[in-house]
Every structure is written in structure tokens, then in C-alpha cells.
Amino acid sequence: MKTTFKSWSRRVIAGLLIALPLAARAQDEEKPKVGFIRLVNAVGAGTGNVHLEIDGEDQFPKGYKLGQRTGGIGLKAGAKKVKITREGVTEGSTSIPIGVGETMNIVSFAEKMPAEGDKPEHWEMRILKLKQRDVESGYRLTVLSVCKEPETLFSTMREGEEKKTPNSAKRLMTTSIDLGSAPRDLYVYARNNDVPLAVFRPEAKGNYVVVLYDDPDGSVKAVSFFDPKFVIAG
């Protein structure tokens, strides 16, 4: 049977058209399914630095100082065993589900526990998870308090404004504020304080997060970061 160049080239092209999607699918299957964890250290009690272990591996042997946060730590998607320690504080641990392309923001802080039986008063580690969601859009500010007070007062002011706008955050809950479609520079203050805790220049749509915490002297401090998605305490 005689095969012309034309028919041969058609067969080659047809074979390539079949092979290309298969190759692309194989490459996609080979790509690691990765998610992320971000730690915010708000542990005011204890001494030394905070250490983060994920599945038994210390992520940064030097540890994190009070008020530090990590970037997104890339991990294979799936359930992760997380342990957070600091000298003088009972360790905290939890299991965290990491979805593909998702970031789980976690806030570590310490809770003072009263004496009970033979056990004296002590500090215990707590881990608060901030879940991402996509139900909102635009520019938003989210404020979370892990301070000891049931409610922490704060205020915001944007570039060009003369007065601060008062607000508050209930303990272990998030307060969400719509910043509008084209926000100006944003300043977040502890109430009755003229030194800002956080300053943002919103250039991208998403969520501007402020975590309020107590320092060892009892003063309100803050850690801030940007998340392209929106977060709620959960």
C-alpha cells in the first residue's frame, strides 16, 4: 500500500494532537499539590523564642521573636501536625488541613490557667486558625484580638483624614472593615495612642490583617500582613 507524504504528515499531526494533552496531563499530575501555613507569634508569656514544628520538623531552629510572622511556608497538601513551643509555656498542638493553593494563617498566643489541685497556675499555648474565604471582594481590613481583655479598642485613619475612626475587636474574633474601592494609605492605632501599630498602603485588592496582642508589659501591640483572600477566625 502506497503511503504519500501528505497522508503520512496527517498521521504524524494526529498523533501529536493526541500526545500533547496526555503529556500536559502527565506534567500536571507531576506538579506537587502544595498549600501554605503562615505563623503569627503573639506569645507574650515565657522566655526565649517560639518554635514551630510541622510533622516533627522545626521550621526555623532559631525560633521566632514576639511579634514576628512567617511568610507562607510551602507544604504538600493534606493534614499537618503542628506543634508550637516556648520555654515557660505548656506546648500547644493541633492538626491543620492544608488545601492545594490555600494558606492557613495561624496565631499562637498564651492563656493563663488557674491553679487546680496539685497543678500550680501556669501558661498554656493556644493556636487560633484564620480560615480563608472568597465570598467578599475589594479592599478590606480585618482586625483580630488575642489580648486578655474581652474587647480591645482601636482606631483607624486614612491619608487625608483629620480624625480617627473608633472601633473595637472582641477577643478571639475578627472585625472586618470595608476600605472602599480605592483606599488611601491606612493607619491603625491602639485607642488613645498617636503612634500607629500598623501602616498599610493598599495597592492590591485583598485583606489587610492586623493581630492585636499584649506584650509582657501589658501594652497593646500588633502584627500585620496582607492576604489576597479574606480570613475569619475558626
Secondary structure, 3 states (H helix, E strand, C coil): CCCCHHHHHHHHHHHHHHHHHHHHHHHHHHCCCEEEEEEEECCCCCEEEEEEEECCEECCCCCECCCCECCCEEEECEEEEEEEEEECEEEEEEEEEECCCCEEEEEEEEEEECCECCECCEEEEEEEEEEEECCCCCEEEEEEECCCCCEEEEEEEECCCCCCEEEEEEECCEEEEECCCCCCCEEEEECCCCCCCEEECCCCCEEEEEEEEECCCCCEEEEEEEECCEEEEC
